[in-house]
Amino acid sequence: MTNRKGSRPHIFKHAASGRWLEHWIDGWHLTDNIISATRHLDEQATTTKILPMLNKLFRAPIEVVFLDTY
């Protein structure tokens, strides 16, 4: 995965439980370990594709956490 200009590394947090999202071959899972959370670099894809899909899948708000601010 390449870093696009202006994009920052980020992960996802399940707002209701406070757990982190991890992507495996069989789908998305919640984890207590922030180190296991799947990292993303493309903010545009996150906003337009991934975040709406995750909100629908988990039926709860998903937060984007930028790693440079955490």
N, CA, C and O of each residue as an XYZ file, in Angstrom:
280
protein
N       0.838     -1.162      0.000
C       0.000      0.000      0.000
C       0.890      1.233      0.000
O       1.823      1.328      0.797
N       0.612      2.159     -0.871
C       1.432      3.358     -0.943
C       0.705      4.524     -0.302
O      -0.525      4.578     -0.296
N       1.466      5.441      0.229
C       0.909      6.606      0.887
C       0.687      7.714     -0.135
O       1.636      8.182     -0.765
N      -0.556      8.129     -0.298
C      -0.856      9.234     -1.199
C      -0.530     10.549     -0.512
O      -0.586     10.655      0.714
N      -0.191     11.542     -1.309
C       0.122     12.849     -0.758
C      -1.078     13.367      0.034
O      -2.198     13.401     -0.475
N      -0.839     13.764      1.267
C      -1.892     14.295      2.107
C      -2.635     13.249      2.919
O      -3.471     13.602      3.751
N      -2.358     11.987      2.702
C      -3.017     10.944      3.479
C      -2.147     10.557      4.665
O      -0.920     10.523      4.575
N      -2.809     10.269      5.775
C      -2.096      9.882      6.993
C      -2.505      8.472      7.383
O      -3.641      8.072      7.131
N      -1.606      7.712      7.992
C      -1.957      6.369      8.457
C      -3.064      6.455      9.504
O      -3.050      7.323     10.376
N      -4.012      5.546      9.399
C      -5.116      5.546     10.345
C      -5.656      4.138     10.537
O      -5.418      3.236      9.734
N      -6.393      3.985     11.635
C      -7.042      2.725     11.970
C      -8.485      3.044     12.337
O      -8.884      4.207     12.393
N      -9.264      1.986     12.587
C     -10.676      2.174     12.906
C     -10.980      1.686     14.313
O     -10.415      0.701     14.789
N     -11.894      2.408     14.970
C     -12.315      2.068     16.333
C     -13.839      1.953     16.372
O     -14.549      2.832     15.885
N     -14.327      0.876     16.949
C     -15.755      0.666     17.137
C     -16.175      1.527     18.327
O     -15.802      1.245     19.466
N     -16.952      2.576     18.058
C     -17.256      3.571     19.088
C     -18.000      2.987     20.283
O     -17.713      3.356     21.422
N     -18.940      2.095     20.051
C     -19.760      1.561     21.144
C     -18.969      0.697     22.125
O     -19.213      0.740     23.330
N     -18.029     -0.081     21.612
C     -17.275     -1.001     22.476
C     -15.878     -0.499     22.829
O     -15.273     -0.966     23.794
N     -15.369      0.449     22.051
C     -14.009      0.932     22.272
C     -12.941     -0.001     21.732
O     -11.755      0.199     21.994
N     -13.349     -1.028     20.975
C     -12.396     -2.000     20.433
C     -11.945     -1.579     19.037
O     -12.605     -0.778     18.376
N     -10.833     -2.119     18.607
C     -10.209     -1.782     17.335
C     -10.637     -2.777     16.258
O     -10.968     -3.921     16.568
N     -10.633     -2.343     14.991
C     -11.024     -3.234     13.900
C      -9.797     -3.820     13.223
O      -8.814     -3.133     12.945
N      -9.895     -5.094     12.975
C      -8.819     -5.844     12.341
C      -9.430     -6.591     11.151
O     -10.471     -7.234     11.285
N      -8.779     -6.503      9.991
C      -9.292     -7.159      8.793
C      -8.544     -8.453      8.538
O      -7.318     -8.471      8.439
N      -9.304     -9.539      8.433
C      -8.771    -10.860      8.124
C      -9.375    -11.310      6.812
O     -10.265    -10.648      6.278
N      -8.906    -12.417      6.293
C      -9.397    -12.940      5.025
C     -10.902    -13.241      5.080
O     -11.590    -13.163      4.062
N     -11.405    -13.583      6.262
C     -12.822    -13.911      6.393
C     -13.687    -12.724      6.821
O     -14.884    -12.894      7.055
N     -13.110    -11.537      6.927
C     -13.889    -10.342      7.242
C     -13.267     -9.501      8.342
O     -12.108     -9.684      8.714
N     -14.064     -8.579      8.850
C     -13.623     -7.652      9.890
C     -13.941     -8.216     11.266
O     -14.992     -8.820     11.480
N     -13.010     -8.006     12.200
C     -13.171     -8.492     13.566
C     -12.786     -7.380     14.536
O     -12.009     -6.486     14.199
N     -13.339     -7.448     15.739
C     -12.980     -6.502     16.791
C     -11.866     -7.097     17.635
O     -11.861     -8.296     17.914
N     -10.926     -6.259     18.039
C      -9.802     -6.705     18.858
C      -9.549     -5.681     19.962
O      -9.819     -4.492     19.795
N      -9.034     -6.152     21.075
C      -8.684     -5.254     22.178
C      -7.288     -4.658     21.997
O      -6.933     -3.687     22.665
N      -6.507     -5.235     21.102
C      -5.115     -4.850     20.920
C      -4.970     -3.849     19.770
O      -5.207     -4.192     18.612
N      -4.588     -2.631     20.088
C      -4.432     -1.585     19.070
C      -3.363     -1.966     18.043
O      -3.448     -1.559     16.885
N      -2.369     -2.736     18.454
C      -1.299     -3.156     17.556
C      -1.841     -4.056     16.443
O      -1.301     -4.063     15.337
N      -2.894     -4.806     16.724
C      -3.490     -5.712     15.734
C      -4.407     -5.007     14.743
O      -4.763     -5.582     13.714
N      -4.788     -3.784     15.035
C      -5.716     -3.065     14.155
C      -5.111     -2.891     12.767
O      -3.923     -2.603     12.620
N      -5.943     -3.070     11.768
C      -5.493     -2.935     10.381
C      -5.285     -1.465     10.042
O      -6.164     -0.634     10.269
N      -4.122     -1.157      9.500
C      -3.782      0.223      9.144
C      -4.157      0.518      7.699
O      -4.049     -0.334      6.817
N      -4.602      1.757      7.485
C      -4.952      2.228      6.148
C      -4.232      3.535      5.893
O      -3.883      4.262      6.823
N      -4.013      3.824      4.618
C      -3.305      5.051      4.255
C      -4.119      5.980      3.365
O      -3.835      7.176      3.308
N      -5.103      5.468      2.684
C      -5.848      6.249      1.702
C      -7.089      6.863      2.344
O      -8.121      6.204      2.463
N      -6.988      8.123      2.757
C      -8.102      8.793      3.431
C      -9.329      8.918      2.535
O     -10.457      8.832      3.019
N      -9.123      9.117      1.257
C     -10.250      9.253      0.340
C     -11.042      7.947      0.252
O     -12.270      7.970      0.327
N     -10.363      6.820      0.095
C     -11.043      5.527      0.047
C     -11.730      5.236      1.374
O     -12.824      4.673      1.392
N     -11.108      5.609      2.475
C     -11.718      5.410      3.788
C     -13.028      6.171      3.879
O     -14.038      5.616      4.313
N     -13.025      7.423      3.479
C     -14.212      8.265      3.578
C     -15.327      7.826      2.644
O     -16.493      7.807      3.040
N     -14.991      7.477      1.424
C     -16.022      7.191      0.429
C     -16.460      5.738      0.370
O     -17.596      5.460     -0.015
N     -15.587      4.799      0.743
C     -15.910      3.385      0.580
C     -15.909      2.601      1.891
O     -16.913      1.988      2.252
N     -14.797      2.621      2.591
C     -14.621      1.725      3.737
C     -15.493      2.120      4.927
O     -16.185      1.271      5.489
N     -15.469      3.383      5.317
C     -16.215      3.816      6.498
C     -17.729      3.592      6.355
O     -18.339      3.073      7.290
N     -18.354      3.952      5.247
C     -19.792      3.652      5.109
C     -20.089      2.153      5.198
O     -21.091      1.757      5.794
N     -19.235      1.325      4.617
C     -19.422     -0.120      4.661
C     -19.284     -0.649      6.095
O     -20.077     -1.488      6.521
N     -18.296     -0.169      6.830
C     -18.099     -0.615      8.208
C     -19.237     -0.167      9.122
O     -19.674     -0.931      9.982
N     -19.718      1.059      8.948
C     -20.846      1.540      9.750
C     -22.074      0.673      9.522
O     -22.802      0.366     10.466
N     -22.305      0.280      8.293
C     -23.448     -0.579      7.970
C     -23.222     -1.991      8.520
O     -24.138     -2.580      9.093
N     -22.041     -2.526      8.356
C     -21.720     -3.877      8.803
C     -21.848     -4.033     10.315
O     -22.437     -4.999     10.799
N     -21.297     -3.082     11.053
C     -21.298     -3.167     12.511
C     -22.521     -2.503     13.146
O     -22.725     -2.616     14.355
N     -23.324     -1.821     12.355
C     -24.544     -1.150     12.830
C     -24.257     -0.235     14.009
O     -25.065     -0.102     14.928
N     -23.110      0.378     13.963
C     -22.683      1.306     15.004
C     -21.642      2.244     14.401
O     -20.986      1.893     13.420
N     -21.489      3.417     14.974
C     -20.477      4.340     14.452
C     -19.064      3.767     14.569
O     -18.690      3.180     15.584
N     -18.306      3.954     13.517
C     -16.898      3.574     13.486
C     -16.091      4.869     13.409
O     -16.345      5.721     12.558
N     -15.132      5.002     14.295
C     -14.283      6.192     14.326
C     -12.988      5.945     13.559
O     -12.452      4.838     13.565
N     -12.501      6.978     12.906
C     -11.193      6.922     12.259
C     -10.203      7.557     13.230
O     -10.396      8.690     13.669
N      -9.149      6.828     13.561
C      -8.129      7.315     14.481
C      -6.824      7.434     13.711
O      -6.289      6.439     13.223
N      -6.318      8.648     13.605
C      -5.061      8.887     12.902
C      -3.903      8.573     13.838
O      -3.858      9.049     14.972
N      -2.980      7.776     13.352
C      -1.903      7.273     14.197
C      -0.934      8.350     14.635
O      -0.289      8.209     15.674
N      -0.813      9.425     13.870
C       0.106     10.486     14.268
C      -0.456     11.324     15.414
O       0.273     12.111     16.019
N      -1.748     11.162     15.718
C      -2.341     11.917     16.826
C      -2.660     11.046     18.014
O      -3.089     11.552     19.051
N      -2.461      9.748     17.891
C      -2.827      8.843     18.978
C      -1.656      8.610     19.896
O      -1.775      7.872     20.874
